[in-house]
Amino acid sequence: MKTLTFLARSAPHGTGKAKALQDMVLSAAVFEQKIQLVFLDDGVYQLLAGQDPSALPAKNVSAALPALELYGVDRVFLDADSLQTRGLGDSELLIPAQSCTAEEIRLLIADSDMVFSL
């Protein structure tokens, strides 16, 4: 079993990157790989509860986040500095994610067989 780390760096709307990464995560999980999903930079916005992109020509990528656990994706992390820099708190998140330092994220990446970043 390979360890695949996915770095969610993009805001949930405005580009298709968040949806593309989410599709990659779910596809890899189907093949029973060890998945690590890390939200950092503007990617922490993907975790916010109560998103409503109905005024945009975009899908609500946050709607699928609660399904991650059903796919066996239970190693979900976030960059604490990214959350704090954007004035966000854990209570605003749709799903739980383990808060990490930049060094802890560096170690997650170092222990990975493959890393994908969008």
All heavy atoms as an XYZ file, in Angstrom:
884
protein
N       0.845     -1.179      0.000
C       0.000      0.000      0.000
C       0.890      1.242      0.000
O       1.810      1.361      0.798
C      -0.907      0.000      1.236
C      -1.790      1.216      1.317
S      -2.831      1.322      2.803
C      -3.828     -0.112      2.658
N       0.620      2.121     -0.916
C       1.365      3.380     -1.036
C       0.702      4.455     -0.164
O      -0.501      4.435      0.055
C       1.366      3.865     -2.479
C       1.956      2.892     -3.459
C       3.323      3.309     -3.821
C       3.832      2.361     -4.898
N       5.259      2.408     -4.968
N       1.511      5.387      0.295
C       1.003      6.557      1.004
C       0.955      7.714      0.024
O       1.983      8.125     -0.517
C       1.905      6.919      2.193
O       1.923      5.821      3.105
C       1.389      8.163      2.899
N      -0.259      8.190     -0.213
C      -0.467      9.301     -1.139
C      -0.888     10.522     -0.338
O      -1.830     10.456      0.446
C      -1.558      8.963     -2.156
C      -1.400      7.641     -2.908
C      -2.574      7.434     -3.849
C      -0.092      7.592     -3.652
N      -0.198     11.624     -0.542
C      -0.530     12.867      0.158
C      -1.048     13.873     -0.855
O      -0.416     14.107     -1.889
C       0.703     13.422      0.896
O       1.102     12.467      1.874
C       0.371     14.744      1.577
N      -2.188     14.424     -0.542
C      -2.830     15.418     -1.403
C      -2.812     16.754     -0.674
O      -3.282     16.849      0.459
C      -4.271     15.000     -1.715
C      -4.351     13.744     -2.532
C      -4.363     12.501     -1.914
C      -4.402     13.794     -3.913
C      -4.426     11.332     -2.661
C      -4.458     12.636     -4.672
C      -4.472     11.400     -4.047
N      -2.269     17.773     -1.329
C      -2.187     19.108     -0.756
C      -3.247     19.987     -1.395
O      -3.155     20.329     -2.582
C      -0.795     19.701     -0.990
C       0.384     18.861     -0.488
C       1.696     19.532     -0.870
C       0.298     18.639      1.014
N      -4.257     20.348     -0.620
C      -5.339     21.214     -1.101
C      -4.937     22.660     -0.817
O      -5.021     23.120      0.313
C      -6.651     20.864     -0.408
N      -4.483     23.361     -1.854
C      -3.968     24.718     -1.692
C      -4.876     25.785     -2.272
O      -4.644     26.970     -2.079
C      -2.612     24.843     -2.385
C      -1.514     24.008     -1.809
C      -0.222     24.193     -2.621
N       0.886     23.533     -2.020
C       1.703     24.104     -1.133
N       1.521     25.340     -0.783
N       2.697     23.432     -0.612
N      -5.900     25.387     -2.994
C      -6.732     26.350     -3.726
C      -8.048     26.618     -3.015
O      -8.619     25.729     -2.382
C      -7.041     25.809     -5.127
O      -5.848     25.541     -5.817
N      -8.539     27.838     -3.176
C      -9.860     28.187     -2.654
C     -10.912     27.290     -3.306
O     -10.691     26.769     -4.406
C     -10.147     29.655     -2.939
N     -12.038     27.106     -2.657
C     -13.035     26.161     -3.175
C     -13.690     26.588     -4.483
O     -14.229     25.745     -5.205
C     -14.058     26.060     -2.049
C     -13.893     27.306     -1.264
C     -12.446     27.688     -1.393
N     -13.655     27.857     -4.803
C     -14.346     28.340     -6.004
C     -13.419     29.257     -6.796
O     -12.443     29.766     -6.271
C     -15.622     29.081     -5.604
C     -16.478     28.262     -4.692
N     -16.605     28.546     -3.351
C     -17.177     27.122     -4.897
C     -17.383     27.641     -2.787
N     -17.738     26.755     -3.693
N     -13.757     29.456     -8.053
C     -12.954     30.335     -8.900
C     -12.124     29.558     -9.909
O     -11.817     30.064    -10.973
N     -11.739     28.347     -9.531
C     -11.064     27.443    -10.468
C     -11.618     26.044    -10.201
O     -12.330     25.834     -9.229
C      -9.531     27.401    -10.250
O      -9.253     26.720     -9.017
C      -8.926     28.789    -10.245
N     -11.254     25.114    -11.023
C     -11.687     23.734    -10.810
C     -10.702     22.911    -10.003
O     -10.873     21.688     -9.867
N      -9.678     23.560     -9.441
C      -8.624     22.828     -8.752
C      -9.119     22.076     -7.510
O      -8.731     20.938     -7.278
C      -7.493     23.771     -8.360
C      -6.722     24.302     -9.549
C      -5.626     25.243     -9.109
C      -4.844     25.758    -10.308
N      -3.798     26.717     -9.890
N      -9.972     22.707     -6.722
C     -10.460     22.058     -5.499
C     -11.270     20.809     -5.842
O     -11.087     19.750     -5.237
C     -11.302     23.034     -4.676
N     -12.144     20.926     -6.827
C     -12.973     19.785     -7.244
C     -12.096     18.688     -7.852
O     -12.293     17.494     -7.569
C     -14.026     20.254     -8.258
C     -14.901     19.154     -8.816
C     -15.887     18.642     -7.807
C     -16.907     17.707     -8.440
N     -16.628     16.312     -8.192
N     -11.111     19.084     -8.650
C     -10.222     18.097     -9.270
C      -9.438     17.323     -8.203
O      -9.314     16.098     -8.283
C      -9.266     18.793    -10.230
N      -8.926     18.037     -7.214
C      -8.169     17.359     -6.151
C      -9.081     16.432     -5.353
O      -8.704     15.307     -5.020
C      -7.495     18.371     -5.221
C      -6.529     17.729     -4.224
C      -5.232     17.338     -4.931
C      -6.235     18.642     -3.063
N     -10.281     16.896     -5.078
C     -11.234     16.066     -4.337
C     -11.545     14.788     -5.125
O     -11.606     13.700     -4.536
C     -12.509     16.864     -4.092
C     -13.436     16.264     -3.072
C     -14.574     17.218     -2.796
O     -15.498     17.321     -3.604
N     -14.487     17.929     -1.695
N     -11.720     14.891     -6.432
C     -11.964     13.711     -7.261
C     -10.763     12.765     -7.212
O     -10.937     11.538     -7.164
C     -12.262     14.117     -8.705
C     -13.617     14.783     -8.861
O     -14.452     14.700     -7.929
O     -13.845     15.401     -9.922
N      -9.562     13.326     -7.229
C      -8.358     12.499     -7.155
C      -8.292     11.752     -5.823
O      -7.954     10.568     -5.781
C      -7.110     13.374     -7.323
C      -6.958     13.960     -8.708
S      -5.670     15.240     -8.813
C      -4.216     14.329     -8.336
N      -8.620     12.430     -4.735
C      -8.594     11.817     -3.404
C      -9.581     10.651     -3.337
O      -9.231      9.543     -2.901
C      -8.918     12.861     -2.307
C      -9.198     12.185     -0.968
C      -7.786     13.871     -2.188
N     -10.794     10.896     -3.774
C     -11.818      9.844     -3.696
C     -11.483      8.669     -4.610
O     -11.707      7.509     -4.251
C     -13.192     10.425     -4.025
C     -13.701     11.484     -3.034
C     -15.038     12.051     -3.487
C     -13.793     10.941     -1.613
N     -10.921      8.959     -5.785
C     -10.525      7.881     -6.698
C      -9.409      7.037     -6.091
O      -9.445      5.804     -6.163
C     -10.046      8.465     -8.031
O     -11.099      9.120     -8.684
N      -8.431      7.666     -5.498
C      -7.325      6.926     -4.873
C      -7.823      6.104     -3.690
O      -7.372      4.977     -3.474
C      -6.239      7.900     -4.421
N      -8.772      6.651     -2.952
C      -9.300      5.940     -1.785
C     -10.030      4.665     -2.187
O      -9.990      3.670     -1.462
C     -10.225      6.861     -0.992
N     -10.668      4.672     -3.339
C     -11.373      3.482     -3.824
C     -10.388      2.324     -3.987
O     -10.729      1.166     -3.772
C     -12.106      3.787     -5.149
C     -12.580      2.519     -5.828
C     -13.265      4.741     -4.896
N      -9.142      2.652     -4.343
C      -8.121      1.620     -4.535
C      -7.359      1.322     -3.247
O      -6.274      0.736     -3.273
C      -7.163      2.038     -5.658
C      -7.841      2.054     -6.997
C      -8.248      3.249     -7.561
C      -8.115      0.877     -7.660
C      -8.888      3.271     -8.789
C      -8.767      0.879     -8.885
C      -9.154      2.086     -9.451
N      -7.946      1.733     -2.124
C      -7.463      1.394     -0.791
C      -6.006      1.783     -0.562
O      -5.223      1.005     -0.012
C      -7.702     -0.082     -0.504
C      -9.186     -0.434     -0.560
C      -9.462     -1.880     -0.216
O      -8.519     -2.611      0.126
O     -10.632     -2.266     -0.284
N      -5.657      2.962     -1.016
C      -4.343      3.521     -0.726
C      -4.413      4.269      0.598
O      -5.479      4.691      1.027
C      -3.901      4.471     -1.847
C      -3.819      3.818     -3.198
C      -2.823      2.674     -3.225
O      -1.680      2.817     -2.814
N      -3.263      1.510     -3.698
N      -3.299      4.433      1.251
C      -3.241      5.243      2.456
C      -3.234      6.707      2.017
O      -2.289      7.154      1.360
C      -1.988      4.927      3.273
C      -1.897      5.720      4.555
C      -0.653      5.337      5.333
C      -0.476      6.221      6.542
N       0.795      5.931      7.222
N      -4.288      7.415      2.371
C      -4.482      8.791      1.909
C      -4.245      9.759      3.057
O      -4.762      9.578      4.161
C      -5.927      8.992      1.384
C      -6.289      7.956      0.320
C      -6.126     10.424      0.895
C      -5.508      8.057     -0.938
N      -3.488     10.812      2.754
C      -3.326     11.930      3.671
C      -3.771     13.175      2.917
O      -3.257     13.457      1.835
C      -1.862     12.086      4.106
C      -1.333     10.857      4.798
C       0.095     11.003      5.266
O       0.385     10.587      6.366
N       0.982     11.575      4.476
N      -4.732     13.888      3.465
C      -5.257     15.090      2.814
C      -4.901     16.280      3.701
O      -5.271     16.324      4.874
C      -6.772     14.965      2.639
C      -7.511     16.149      2.037
C      -6.946     16.539      0.671
C      -9.008     15.810      1.911
N      -4.169     17.221      3.124
C      -3.684     18.376      3.878
C      -4.241     19.653      3.250
O      -4.041     19.903      2.061
C      -2.141     18.439      3.886
C      -1.665     19.607      4.738
C      -1.537     17.126      4.361
N      -4.932     20.450      4.045
C      -5.456     21.734      3.580
C      -4.492     22.821      4.043
O      -4.193     22.922      5.241
C      -6.853     21.976      4.149
C      -7.884     21.036      3.611
C      -8.119     19.815      4.229
C      -8.616     21.353      2.474
C      -9.069     18.927      3.734
C      -9.563     20.478      1.966
C      -9.791     19.262      2.599
N      -4.024     23.627      3.113
C      -3.130     24.716      3.465
C      -3.309     25.871      2.488
O      -4.006     25.733      1.474
C      -1.671     24.259      3.525
C      -1.004     23.778      2.259
C       0.506     23.832      2.448
C      -1.398     22.358      1.943
N      -2.710     26.991      2.825
C      -2.876     28.225      2.052
C      -4.382     28.511      1.907
O      -5.139     28.289      2.837
C      -2.166     28.121      0.699
C      -0.667     27.850      0.860
O      -0.094     28.295      1.876
O      -0.091     27.183     -0.006
N      -4.831     28.962      0.722
C      -6.261     29.234      0.536
C      -7.103     27.960      0.556
O      -8.335     28.025      0.626
C      -6.497     29.980     -0.779
C      -6.111     31.451     -0.693
O      -5.960     31.972      0.440
O      -5.966     32.085     -1.751
N      -6.483     26.811      0.531
C      -7.215     25.541      0.598
C      -7.983     25.356      1.897
O      -8.945     24.597      1.942
N      -7.590     26.069      2.961
C      -8.330     25.939      4.219
C      -9.769     26.457      4.070
O     -10.649     26.038      4.815
C      -7.625     26.642      5.403
C      -6.290     25.972      5.719
C      -7.457     28.126      5.163
N      -9.996     27.337      3.083
C     -11.370     27.814      2.850
C     -12.290     26.666      2.419
O     -13.496     26.732      2.609
C     -11.393     28.906      1.782
C     -10.823     30.233      2.229
C      -9.758     30.805      1.562
C     -11.367     30.922      3.307
C      -9.233     32.023      1.955
C     -10.853     32.145      3.713
C      -9.787     32.695      3.033
O      -9.279     33.905      3.430
N     -11.732     25.608      1.843
C     -12.546     24.456      1.439
C     -13.221     23.794      2.635
O     -14.251     23.149      2.494
C     -11.686     23.412      0.714
C     -11.127     23.873     -0.612
C     -10.277     22.806     -1.258
O     -10.604     21.619     -1.196
N      -9.177     23.216     -1.888
N     -12.649     23.954      3.808
C     -13.166     23.307      5.016
C     -14.304     24.069      5.685
O     -14.940     23.542      6.602
C     -12.027     23.136      6.031
C     -10.959     22.109      5.678
C      -9.761     22.262      6.605
C     -11.533     20.705      5.768
N     -14.550     25.300      5.248
C     -15.566     26.118      5.922
C     -16.970     25.549      5.777
O     -17.385     25.147      4.686
C     -15.548     27.543      5.362
C     -14.372     28.402      5.782
C     -14.453     29.768      5.107
C     -14.310     28.550      7.289
N     -17.705     25.529      6.871
C     -19.104     25.104      6.854
C     -19.955     26.233      6.276
O     -19.565     27.401      6.313
C     -19.563     24.779      8.273
N     -21.099     25.888      5.744
C     -22.067     26.875      5.296
C     -21.752     27.549      3.981
O     -22.259     28.639      3.703
N     -20.949     26.920      3.155
C     -20.646     27.519      1.849
C     -21.872     27.445      0.946
O     -22.583     26.447      0.939
C     -19.487     26.777      1.183
C     -18.195     26.909      1.941
C     -17.070     26.184      1.239
O     -16.936     26.254      0.028
N     -16.261     25.475      2.013
N     -22.087     28.517      0.186
C     -23.219     28.560     -0.744
C     -22.755     29.189     -2.053
O     -22.863     30.401     -2.235
C     -24.373     29.362     -0.150
C     -25.560     29.414     -1.093
O     -25.599     28.641     -2.079
O     -26.452     30.243     -0.845
N     -22.240     28.372     -2.975
C     -21.767     28.912     -4.250
C     -22.878     29.012     -5.296
O     -22.593     29.097     -6.488
C     -20.703     27.899     -4.667
C     -21.239     26.618     -4.150
C     -21.927     26.962     -2.846
N     -24.127     29.027     -4.887
C     -25.242     28.994     -5.847
C     -25.222     30.184     -6.810
O     -25.771     30.084     -7.908
C     -26.578     28.928     -5.110
O     -26.740     30.056     -4.278
N     -24.608     31.288     -6.439
C     -24.544     32.441     -7.334
C     -23.396     32.316     -8.340
O     -23.257     33.154     -9.224
C     -24.370     33.721     -6.515
N     -22.607     31.296     -8.190
C     -21.456     31.081     -9.069
C     -21.711     29.886     -9.979
O     -22.472     28.983     -9.617
C     -20.198     30.787     -8.229
C     -19.801     31.830     -7.194
C     -18.692     31.285     -6.310
C     -19.366     33.096     -7.888
N     -21.047     29.844    -11.111
C     -21.147     28.637    -11.942
C     -20.196     27.559    -11.433
O     -19.264     27.157    -12.118
C     -20.758     29.149    -13.332
C     -19.818     30.266    -13.052
C     -20.288     30.895    -11.768
N     -20.424     27.127    -10.191
C     -19.522     26.155     -9.570
C     -20.305     25.225     -8.658
O     -21.347     25.597     -8.118
C     -18.458     26.889     -8.751
N     -19.770     24.029     -8.492
C     -20.363     23.076     -7.558
C     -19.864     23.374     -6.149
O     -18.789     23.933     -5.962
C     -19.981     21.649     -7.941
C     -20.620     21.184     -9.218
C     -20.333     19.734     -9.453
C     -21.098     19.276    -10.689
N     -20.976     17.847    -10.913
N     -20.642     22.967     -5.171
C     -20.267     23.130     -3.777
C     -19.348     21.973     -3.393
O     -19.803     20.877     -3.090
C     -21.513     23.147     -2.899
C     -21.182     23.444     -1.459
O     -20.024     23.515     -1.071
N     -22.212     23.621     -0.656
N     -18.050     22.227     -3.408
C     -17.089     21.155     -3.125
C     -17.130     20.715     -1.664
O     -16.744     19.588     -1.344
C     -15.652     21.555     -3.518
C     -15.524     21.733     -5.015
C     -15.213     22.799     -2.788
N     -17.625     21.575     -0.801
C     -17.668     21.195      0.613
C     -18.720     20.122      0.881
O     -18.625     19.416      1.879
C     -17.929     22.415      1.495
O     -19.228     22.910      1.302
N     -19.678     19.975     -0.005
C     -20.751     18.992      0.208
C     -20.208     17.567      0.292
O     -20.794     16.715      0.966
C     -21.785     19.105     -0.901
N     -19.092     17.304     -0.366
C     -18.536     15.948     -0.376
C     -17.579     15.691      0.797
O     -17.205     14.541      1.038
C     -17.807     15.689     -1.690
N     -17.198     16.725      1.516
C     -16.223     16.521      2.587
C     -16.670     15.516      3.647
O     -15.862     14.685      4.085
C     -15.860     17.860      3.240
C     -15.028     18.815      2.383
C     -14.796     20.135      3.116
C     -13.704     18.184      2.002
N     -17.936     15.549      4.090
C     -18.341     14.556      5.098
C     -18.244     13.105      4.599
O     -18.173     12.183      5.404
C     -19.798     14.936      5.409
C     -19.874     16.391      5.080
C     -18.974     16.559      3.883
N     -18.209     12.920      3.277
C     -18.118     11.558      2.720
C     -16.696     11.009      2.759
O     -16.493      9.817      2.530
C     -18.630     11.547      1.284
N     -15.724     11.839      3.037
C     -14.336     11.364      3.055
C     -14.164     10.169      3.978
O     -13.493      9.195      3.640
C     -13.388     12.490      3.477
C     -13.202     13.626      2.484
C     -12.380     14.750      3.102
C     -12.525     13.119      1.213
N     -14.763     10.234      5.143
C     -14.632      9.144      6.109
C     -15.217      7.841      5.565
O     -14.682      6.764      5.817
C     -15.302      9.527      7.423
C     -14.994      8.553      8.542
C     -15.511      9.027      9.887
O     -15.967     10.181      9.990
O     -15.467      8.233     10.832
N     -16.300      7.950      4.798
C     -16.904      6.755      4.197
C     -15.949      6.082      3.210
O     -16.010      4.883      2.984
C     -18.209      7.108      3.485
C     -19.334      7.638      4.373
C     -20.510      8.093      3.528
C     -19.765      6.584      5.379
N     -15.074      6.877      2.608
C     -14.085      6.359      1.664
C     -12.805      5.913      2.377
O     -11.838      5.545      1.742
C     -13.739      7.428      0.621
C     -14.784      7.561     -0.467
C     -15.944      8.306     -0.267
C     -14.612      6.951     -1.701
C     -16.895      8.439     -1.253
C     -15.549      7.068     -2.703
C     -16.687      7.816     -2.472
O     -17.629      7.940     -3.461
N     -12.803      6.009      3.680
C     -11.618      5.610      4.438
C     -10.558      6.694      4.543
O      -9.431      6.418      4.952
N     -10.918      7.904      4.161
C      -9.961      9.018      4.263
C     -10.142      9.646      5.636
O     -11.003     10.489      5.854
C     -10.194     10.071      3.153
C      -9.196     11.228      3.279
C     -10.111      9.426      1.780
N      -9.355      9.160      6.583
C      -9.489      9.655      7.953
C      -8.248     10.399      8.430
O      -8.156     10.799      9.567
C      -9.823      8.509      8.907
C      -8.815      7.376      8.823
O      -7.849      7.476      8.048
O      -9.007      6.384      9.547
N      -7.288     10.573      7.545
C      -6.083     11.346      7.881
C      -6.188     12.703      7.192
O      -5.678     12.893      6.085
C      -4.830     10.588      7.476
C      -4.684      9.263      8.238
C      -3.462      8.482      7.835
N      -2.222      9.243      7.862
C      -1.483      9.480      8.953
N      -1.872      9.002     10.116
N      -0.369     10.170      8.877
N      -6.916     13.604      7.842
C      -7.170     14.940      7.301
C      -6.466     15.956      8.199
O      -6.670     15.957      9.417
C      -8.680     15.235      7.224
C      -8.935     16.637      6.667
C      -9.392     14.185      6.380
N      -5.650     16.790      7.583
C      -4.824     17.748      8.317
C      -5.054     19.149      7.779
O      -5.525     19.332      6.654
C      -3.339     17.390      8.159
C      -3.011     15.983      8.546
C      -3.006     14.974      7.588
C      -2.717     15.657      9.860
C      -2.709     13.667      7.942
C      -2.417     14.352     10.226
C      -2.407     13.353      9.258
N      -4.709     20.133      8.578
C      -4.719     21.517      8.097
C      -3.514     22.245      8.656
O      -2.997     21.905      9.727
C      -6.020     22.225      8.459
C      -6.348     22.486      9.928
C      -5.678     23.745     10.442
C      -7.843     22.601     10.091
N      -3.077     23.229      7.903
C      -1.953     24.060      8.325
C      -2.479     25.127      9.273
O      -3.277     25.977      8.885
C      -1.295     24.683      7.092
C      -0.181     25.638      7.464
O       0.599     25.330      8.390
O      -0.099     26.710      6.831
N      -2.024     25.069     10.522
C      -2.510     25.999     11.544
C      -2.228     27.452     11.168
O      -3.063     28.335     11.380
C      -1.871     25.666     12.891
N      -1.066     27.707     10.578
C      -0.731     29.079     10.187
C      -1.665     29.591      9.096
O      -2.063     30.756      9.110
C       0.720     29.160      9.700
C       1.720     29.088     10.842
O       1.320     29.305     12.005
O       2.895     28.817     10.569
N      -2.021     28.734      8.138
C      -2.932     29.155      7.066
C      -4.298     29.527      7.640
O      -4.910     30.516      7.222
C      -3.102     28.034      6.042
O      -1.891     27.749      5.383
N      -4.759     28.738      8.611
C      -6.054     29.009      9.235
C      -6.011     30.333     10.000
O      -6.887     31.195      9.841
C      -6.417     27.857     10.171
C      -7.876     27.722     10.574
C      -8.739     27.336      9.385
C      -8.028     26.695     11.687
N      -4.961     30.506     10.779
C      -4.840     31.712     11.599
C      -4.640     32.956     10.735
O      -5.249     34.001     10.999
C      -3.669     31.560     12.572
C      -3.544     32.729     13.531
C      -2.428     32.530     14.543
O      -1.541     31.709     14.348
N      -2.482     33.280     15.614
N      -3.847     32.859      9.709
C      -3.583     34.002      8.819
C      -4.866     34.513      8.172
O      -5.019     35.707      7.936
C      -2.572     33.593      7.722
O      -1.353     33.217      8.351
C      -2.330     34.715      6.737
N      -5.810     33.609      7.911
C      -7.066     33.985      7.265
C      -8.164     34.313      8.278
O      -9.327     34.485      7.915
C      -7.487     32.874      6.306
C      -6.621     32.886      5.054
C      -6.506     31.556      4.380
N      -5.618     31.648      3.239
C      -4.277     31.562      3.327
N      -3.699     31.365      4.496
N      -3.534     31.677      2.265
N      -7.798     34.364      9.553
C      -8.753     34.743     10.592
C      -9.837     33.715     10.839
O     -10.932     34.058     11.274
N      -9.521     32.445     10.564
C     -10.503     31.373     10.733
C     -10.196     30.573     11.990
O      -9.062     30.544     12.469
C     -10.482     30.450      9.510
C     -10.707     31.130      8.156
C     -10.489     30.145      7.025
C     -12.106     31.729      8.093
N     -11.243     29.880     12.501
C     -11.079     29.046     13.681
C     -11.628     27.654     13.452
O     -12.422     27.421     12.531
N     -11.214     26.724     14.307
C     -11.671     25.328     14.194
C     -13.189     25.205     14.250
O     -13.760     24.306     13.633
C     -11.056     24.487     15.316
C      -9.558     24.289     15.148
O      -9.061     24.453     14.018
O      -8.906     23.978     16.150
N     -13.851     26.081     14.996
C     -15.309     25.987     15.150
C     -16.052     26.287     13.853
O     -17.237     25.986     13.732
C     -15.786     26.932     16.254
O     -15.528     28.276     15.886
N     -15.382     26.866     12.867
C     -16.012     27.208     11.591
C     -15.880     26.105     10.543
O     -16.369     26.255      9.428
C     -15.387     28.494     11.040
C     -15.538     29.687     11.959
C     -14.778     30.884     11.456
O     -15.321     31.574     10.580
O     -13.646     31.103     11.937
N     -15.236     25.001     10.899
C     -14.934     23.961      9.922
C     -16.044     22.923      9.832
O     -16.646     22.555     10.839
C     -13.606     23.294     10.268
C     -12.414     24.247     10.418
C     -11.148     23.469     10.732
C     -12.241     25.123      9.195
N     -16.271     22.446      8.645
C     -17.320     21.459      8.382
C     -16.957     20.075      8.899
O     -17.827     19.334      9.372
C     -17.586     21.401      6.869
C     -18.650     20.442      6.376
C     -20.006     20.813      6.950
C     -18.697     20.442      4.852
N     -15.697     19.716      8.793
C     -15.233     18.408      9.275
C     -14.014     18.625     10.165
O     -13.307     19.616     10.022
C     -14.879     17.452      8.113
C     -13.738     18.030      7.261
C     -16.107     17.135      7.266
C     -13.168     17.063      6.259
N     -13.748     17.691     11.056
C     -12.545     17.842     11.880
C     -11.288     17.589     11.055
O     -11.276     16.734     10.174
C     -12.718     16.779     12.973
C     -13.661     15.790     12.411
C     -14.534     16.511     11.429
N     -10.266     18.356     11.354
C      -8.962     18.176     10.710
C      -7.902     18.425     11.775
O      -8.046     19.333     12.591
C      -8.793     19.144      9.552
N      -6.884     17.612     11.745
C      -5.806     17.749     12.722
C      -4.938     18.938     12.360
O      -4.401     19.007     11.253
C      -4.969     16.476     12.765
C      -3.856     16.529     13.790
C      -3.076     15.230     13.853
O      -3.583     14.171     13.514
N      -1.835     15.319     14.285
N      -4.808     19.860     13.282
C      -4.000     21.053     13.063
C      -2.511     20.697     13.126
O      -2.080     19.981     14.031
C      -4.347     22.088     14.137
O      -3.658     23.282     13.894
N      -1.744     21.187     12.145
C      -0.324     20.861     12.053
C       0.509     22.120     11.864
O       0.048     23.107     11.302
C      -0.060     19.964     10.847
S      -0.795     18.341     10.950
N       1.751     22.022     12.273
C       2.728     23.067     11.984
C       3.321     22.804     10.595
O       3.155     21.702     10.032
C       3.860     23.054     13.017
O       4.569     21.808     12.889
C       3.328     23.215     14.431
N       4.044     23.775     10.090
C       4.713     23.601      8.795
C       5.698     22.434      8.854
O       5.831     21.675      7.889
C       5.414     24.886      8.397
N       6.371     22.263      9.977
C       7.323     21.160     10.122
C       6.608     19.804     10.104
O       7.091     18.848      9.484
C       8.128     21.316     11.422
C       9.093     20.180     11.703
C      10.186     20.024     10.651
O      10.424     20.955      9.858
O      10.795     18.937     10.609
N       5.463     19.722     10.771
C       4.699     18.460     10.756
C       4.207     18.134      9.340
O       4.204     16.971      8.935
C       3.528     18.556     11.736
C       3.982     18.574     13.187
C       2.884     18.950     14.167
O       1.983     19.746     13.815
O       2.942     18.443     15.307
N       3.816     19.156      8.605
C       3.384     18.927      7.220
C       4.579     18.480      6.369
O       4.466     17.585      5.541
C       2.712     20.193      6.652
C       1.380     20.422      7.376
C       2.502     20.073      5.143
C       0.718     21.740      7.081
N       5.736     19.079      6.618
C       6.942     18.672      5.890
C       7.229     17.188      6.142
O       7.574     16.441      5.223
C       8.133     19.518      6.318
C       9.377     19.278      5.453
C      10.619     19.884      6.044
N      11.035     19.237      7.286
C      11.627     18.039      7.376
N      11.851     17.356      6.293
N      11.966     17.532      8.541
N       7.037     16.719      7.378
C       7.271     15.307      7.697
C       6.237     14.405      7.023
O       6.564     13.305      6.573
C       7.260     15.102      9.214
C       8.429     15.755      9.958
C       8.232     15.628     11.479
C       9.754     15.156      9.534
N       4.973     14.856      6.956
C       3.946     14.082      6.248
C       4.343     13.892      4.793
O       4.220     12.801      4.229
C       2.590     14.800      6.319
C       1.860     14.815      7.655
C       0.644     15.734      7.585
C       1.445     13.413      8.067
N       4.815     14.967      4.191
C       5.220     14.912      2.780
C       6.436     13.995      2.622
O       6.491     13.179      1.694
C       5.495     16.333      2.263
C       4.184     17.122      2.192
C       6.185     16.293      0.896
C       4.367     18.605      1.935
N       7.381     14.109      3.528
C       8.598     13.292      3.441
C       8.293     11.803      3.564
O       8.992     10.975      2.976
C       9.581     13.720      4.528
N       7.244     11.448      4.302
C       6.870     10.045      4.493
C       5.963      9.519      3.386
O       5.512      8.371      3.446
C       6.169      9.864      5.845
C       7.136     10.009      7.013
O       8.360      9.850      6.799
O       6.670     10.282      8.128
N       5.695     10.320      2.384
C       4.757      9.938      1.317
C       5.482      9.285      0.149
O       6.621      9.621     -0.151
C       4.023     11.183      0.798
O       3.344     11.818      1.853
N       4.785      8.366     -0.500
C       5.305      7.786     -1.732
C       5.054      8.723     -2.908
O       5.847      8.785     -3.847
C       4.640      6.426     -1.995
C       5.061      5.407     -0.951
O       6.263      5.125     -0.837
O       4.169      4.905     -0.229
N       3.915      9.408     -2.876
C       3.562     10.351     -3.942
C       2.849     11.542     -3.319
O       2.111     11.379     -2.353
C       2.661      9.692     -4.986
C       3.307      8.507     -5.684
S       2.248      7.779     -6.920
C       2.550      8.902     -8.255
N       3.059     12.719     -3.905
C       2.416     13.952     -3.426
C       1.766     14.650     -4.615
O       2.380     14.786     -5.674
C       3.450     14.893     -2.766
C       2.780     16.193     -2.321
C       4.126     14.208     -1.588
N       0.526     15.053     -4.412
C      -0.228     15.786     -5.425
C      -0.626     17.127     -4.822
O      -1.083     17.176     -3.690
C      -1.491     15.013     -5.830
C      -1.197     13.624     -6.327
C      -1.178     12.556     -5.435
C      -0.926     13.382     -7.650
C      -0.902     11.266     -5.881
C      -0.649     12.109     -8.114
C      -0.641     11.042     -7.220
N      -0.480     18.188     -5.586
C      -0.775     19.521     -5.070
C      -1.600     20.302     -6.071
O      -1.215     20.471     -7.223
C       0.542     20.256     -4.782
O       0.292     21.553     -4.308
N      -2.754     20.749     -5.642
C      -3.607     21.620     -6.471
C      -4.201     22.696     -5.601
O      -4.519     22.497     -4.485
C      -4.751     20.850     -7.128
C      -4.400     20.004     -8.327
C      -5.636     19.265     -8.828
C      -3.852     20.855     -9.452
